[in-house]
Amino acid sequence: MPNIIDNNLYEAFNSSIVESRFKSIITMLEEIRVNMIIRIVAKRKQCIIEVGNYLESLVPMLVVLYDILNKILMTTYIEE
């Protein structure tokens, strides 16, 4: 399974640099760098959106759980 993932990553990278491979080395490396930065920024934005959506659904549940536990603790007496 990891080989399949690696192969997909390599193929995706190779397909993204097809046009750059026929240029001079400096231009090719600069275009690859710019494309990688654009991809990293897009992935970072996507991650922030997904984590935000997850937290929006998780936080209300945590607030309810906190309230329930707080009520239980407030009504529990420790006897010595």
C-alpha positions as CSV (number, residue, x, y, z in Angstrom):
1,M,0.0,0.0,0.0
2,P,2.7,2.6,0.8
3,N,4.3,1.9,-2.6
4,I,1.0,2.8,-4.3
5,I,0.8,6.1,-2.3
6,D,4.5,6.9,-3.2
7,N,3.9,6.2,-6.8
8,N,0.8,8.4,-6.9
9,L,2.8,11.2,-5.3
10,Y,5.7,10.8,-7.8
11,E,3.3,10.7,-10.7
12,A,1.4,13.8,-9.5
13,F,4.7,15.7,-9.0
14,N,6.1,14.6,-12.4
15,S,2.9,15.7,-14.1
16,S,3.1,19.1,-12.5
17,I,6.7,19.7,-13.8
18,V,6.2,18.5,-17.3
19,E,6.2,22.0,-18.8
20,S,9.2,23.1,-16.7
21,R,11.4,20.2,-17.6
22,F,12.2,21.6,-21.0
23,K,13.4,25.0,-19.7
24,S,16.8,26.0,-18.5
25,I,17.8,24.6,-15.1
26,I,17.4,27.9,-13.1
27,T,14.0,28.6,-14.7
28,M,12.9,25.0,-14.1
29,L,13.9,25.0,-10.5
30,E,12.2,28.4,-9.9
31,E,8.9,27.2,-11.5
32,I,9.0,24.1,-9.4
33,R,9.6,26.1,-6.3
34,V,6.7,28.5,-7.1
35,N,4.4,25.6,-7.9
36,M,5.3,23.8,-4.6
37,I,4.7,27.0,-2.6
38,I,1.3,27.5,-4.2
39,R,0.4,23.8,-3.5
40,I,1.6,24.0,0.1
41,V,-0.5,27.2,0.7
42,A,-3.6,25.6,-0.8
43,K,-3.2,22.5,1.3
44,R,-2.7,24.6,4.4
45,K,-5.8,26.6,3.7
46,Q,-7.8,23.3,3.1
47,C,-6.5,21.9,6.4
48,I,-7.5,25.0,8.3
49,I,-11.0,24.8,6.8
50,E,-11.3,21.1,7.6
51,V,-10.0,21.5,11.2
52,G,-12.3,24.5,11.7
53,N,-15.3,22.5,10.6
54,Y,-14.3,19.7,12.9
55,L,-13.9,22.0,15.8
56,E,-17.3,23.7,15.2
57,S,-19.0,20.3,15.5
58,L,-16.8,19.2,18.4
59,V,-16.9,22.3,20.7
60,P,-20.7,22.2,21.3
61,M,-20.4,18.6,22.4
62,L,-17.6,19.4,24.7
63,V,-19.6,22.3,26.3
64,V,-22.5,19.9,26.9
65,L,-20.2,17.3,28.4
66,Y,-18.5,19.9,30.6
67,D,-21.9,21.1,31.9
68,I,-23.0,17.5,32.7
69,L,-19.8,16.7,34.5
70,N,-19.9,20.0,36.4
71,K,-23.4,19.3,37.6
72,I,-22.4,15.8,38.7
73,L,-19.4,17.2,40.6
74,M,-21.4,20.0,42.2
75,T,-24.0,17.6,43.6
76,T,-21.4,15.0,44.7
77,Y,-20.4,15.2,48.4
78,I,-17.3,13.7,49.8
79,E,-17.8,12.2,53.2
80,E,-14.9,11.8,55.5
